[in-house]
């Protein structure tokens, strides 16, 4: 039985009941990740990509005191335009729900709500992780701790390149979270397919990934699997080129005393503004690429469900 604070729309609910493939989607990409109108247009394009590849999209957000699983186009447009939407991670959920505020869900919050609704596959852009300088700031995303305990597979373009990728991979290992890269031996870093780090695991097909997910969860091994989907080389931005923008972005965040959950949106917006929109285009391209991969994995997972 679904929790009374979870509201699943009819299409998603029927798909889950019939064991059809469903892909969860976050909503901070709409409310905090991109400017209007690209944010809403991208969200709708991602949903269309999932549908075109055989699965049902379920964008997740908070409003009217409930966690909504599956949004209408009008609701997506509202989240794209509204200026008072909270960026909601796990710690914020009780407050936003109790106050009946609007909230865009992060990776961690989306995972938890998806799991409560019975969705096992989730597509996003890039996950949060260990921030640069975390040895002194202790700034580690709740995405990682949630991945250690919630059994939802996360398809992303790797770890956001604004983070400390090496430490993030170490943290994922400590938490026992399998890290699989699709089709290559190097772990990707969001804007680029290359990070300089070897991927812990490699699989090449959706069927192989679905088999791994079934093996993990059938053993009672709780927690996520990070499925890193490299952005195609022709769509990506070189790591050295991006680093030239990341360093001043970090300096600007420090100068303006940007902290906590505001850091990542600030850095991404700063980089987009200083790359003449190139990073935003790549961000959109990689999210669509991840949605396509997630749909294929969801189809394979549903087909092979015991």
N, C-alpha and C positions, 0 to 999 in steps of 0.2 A: 504494500500500500504506500502510495506517495505521500510524503509529509504535507500537512495542511498549509505550510508556508511556501510550498512549491506549486506553481501553476504551470501545467504543461499544455500547450495548445493542441487542438484536436489532431492535426496532421501528425505531429511528432508522437503523440500518445498512441495513435493507431499504428504507426510504424514500429514503435517499441513493442507493442502487444503482438504484432505479427512477425517479430524478429527481422524486420527490415533494417538495412544499414542507416544509421543516423550519425551525423557529425556535429558535435557541439562547437560553438563559436563564442568568443569573448565579445564584450561590448566597449571596453576601454579604447579599443582601436577606433571606435566611432566617436566616443565622447572626449577622448584625450589624446589620441594618437595622430590625428590628421585634421587639417582645417576643413571647414564647410566650403563647398559641397562635395569635395573629394572623399570625405569620410563616409557619408551615406552612400555615394555612388560605389565606392569600393566594397562596402558591406553588402550591398545588393549584388554586385558582381561576384563576390565570393560565394554567396548563397546560390547564384545561378551556376557557378562552376561546379559546386557540389551536386546540384540536381542533374546537370548535364553528364555527370560521371556516375550516376546510379544511386546516389544517397539522398537523404533528407537533411537539410540544414536545420540547426536549432541554435539560433543566437540567444544568448542568455543575458538578462539584465534585471535590475531591481526597480520596482515602483509599486505604489499603492499597497505597501506593506507585504509584498510577496516577491519571491524569486520566480521570474517568468522565463520559461524555457520555450523558445520559439516566438519571434517577434513578427509583427506585420510590417509591411513597407512604411506605413505611416508612423509606426512606433520607432522604426529605425531612423526615419527623417527627424523625428522629435529629438532623439538622442544626438543626432548630428548637429542640430541647431542650438539646443538649449545650453545656457551658460552656467547653470547651477547644478550640473550633474556631478555627483561624488565619484571619485575614483575609489572603488571598493575592493579591498582585500579582506581576508578573513576577519581581522580585528574590527573592521568597520561594519560588517554585515548586521550584527544585532542592532546597532544604533540606527543605521539607515532604514532597516525594516521597521523598527519600532516607531520611528518618526515619519514613516511613509514618504521618504525622500526618493528622488531618482538616483540610481547608482549604476555606473558602468563597471562591469566585473573584470578584474585582473585574471591572470592565468590561475592563480591559487583559488580565488573565489569561483571562477568558472568550473574548475575541476571538481570542487566540492559539490556544487549544485548539480553538475552533470552526473556525478556518481549517485547522488540522491535520487535523480530521475531515472537512473538505469542506463545512461549513455556511457559507452566505453572508449570512444574515439573523439579526440578534440584537436582542432587545427588552430594554430595561432601564427603570428609572425616570427617572433623570437622570444625565448623565455628570459625571465629575470635570473639573476645569479649573484655571485660575489662581486661587489663593486670594487673598483680599483681603490687601493688605500684602506681596504676593510680591516687590515691588521690594527688600525688605530680607530676607525670609525665604527667597526662592527656592523657595517651596512651590508646585510645579506638578505636577499629577497625571500619573502614567504613562499614564493613559487617552489623553492627547493625543498623546504620542509614539508610542504603539502604533497609534493611528488613522492616523498618518502613514505607516505601513508595512504594515499588515495589511488585506487586502482583504475586509473584512466590514462590511456596512452596519449602522449602529447606529440603532435607532428609540428615541427617548427624548422626554421632555417638555421638551426643551431642556437648558440648563445649570442645575445646582442654584443656587438663588437665594442661597445662603450664599456663593457665589463671586463673583469679579469678572467679570461677564458680558462687559463690553466688552473686557477684555484677553484673555479666553478666545476670543472671536471673532477678535481680531487674531492670536492664536497659531494658530488653525485655518487662517486665511488663509495665514500664513507656511508652514505645513506642506502647503499645497495641498489641503486637505480640503474638498470641497464641503459647504456647509451649506444644507439645503433645509428650509423650513417647509411643512407641509401646510395648504393652504387659507387662509392669511392672510399679510399682508405684514409683520407684526411678529413678531420672534423671541420664543418663549415662555421663561419662566424657572421651570420646574418647578411650583411651587404655583400659578402664575398664567399665563394665556395672554398676558399683557402684560409686557414687560420695558423698554419705552422704546427698544429697538434695532430697527432695520429688518433684516429677514432678508436675507442675501445672495441667496438664491434662493427661489422659490416654485413648488411644483407642487401640483396639486389631486387627482390620482387615483393609485391604486396602479399602474396601467398606465404612467403617465408616469414614475413613480419607477423602476419596473423597467426601462424603456427607458434612463433615465439611467445606472443601474447597469451595464447591458450595454454601453453606449457607453464608459463610463469604463474598465472592466476589459478590454474587447476591444481598446482602444488600448494596453494594457500599462501603464496608469497605476495603479500599486499604491497601496494605502491605502484608507481607509474613506470612506464618505459619512455625514455626520450628518444624520439625518432627524428633524426636530423636530416632534413631534405635540402641539399645544396641548391642555391639559386643558380640557374643556368649561367655559364660564363659570360654569354653575350648580354645578359641583363644585369650582371653584378658590377660592383665597384671594387677596384684593387685595395688590398688591405693597407698598403703604404699610403695610397691616396686618401683613404678614409682617416688614417691616423693623423694626417695633417689637419684635419678638421676636428677630430675628437679631442686632441690636446687643448686647443683654445676653448672648446666647449666646456671641458672640465675646469679650466681656469676661470671661465666666466661663471660657472655654477658656484665655485668656491668664493669668488669675489662677491657674488650676490647672496651668499649664504643660503643657497638652495639645498634643502635636505629632505630626507625621508622619501615618501612616495612621489614627491614633486620632481625628484632628480631626473628620472628617466624621460618623462615628457619634455622637460626643459632641454635636455641634451639632444633629443631627437629633433625638436623644433629648431634649436640653434643650428644643428648640422644641416637640416633642410634649407634653412635661410641662407647658409653660407656655401651651399653647393648648387645654387640656382635651381633648386627643385630636383636635382638629379637623385639625391638620396630618397626623396619622397617617391619618385617614380620607381626606384628599385624596391622600396618598401612595398608598394602596391603589387609589383610583379612577383615578388617572392611570396606574398600572402596568397595570391591566386595560385601560384605553383604548389604551395603547401595544401591548399584546399583540394586541388586535384589529386594529390597523393593521398590525402586523408580519406577522400571518398573511395578511392581504389582499395585502401586498407580496410575501410569499414565494410565494403562489399565482400572482400575476402574473409573478413572475420565473421560476418553473418553467414556466409556460405559454409564455413567450416565449424560453426558452433556445434558443440556436442549435444 
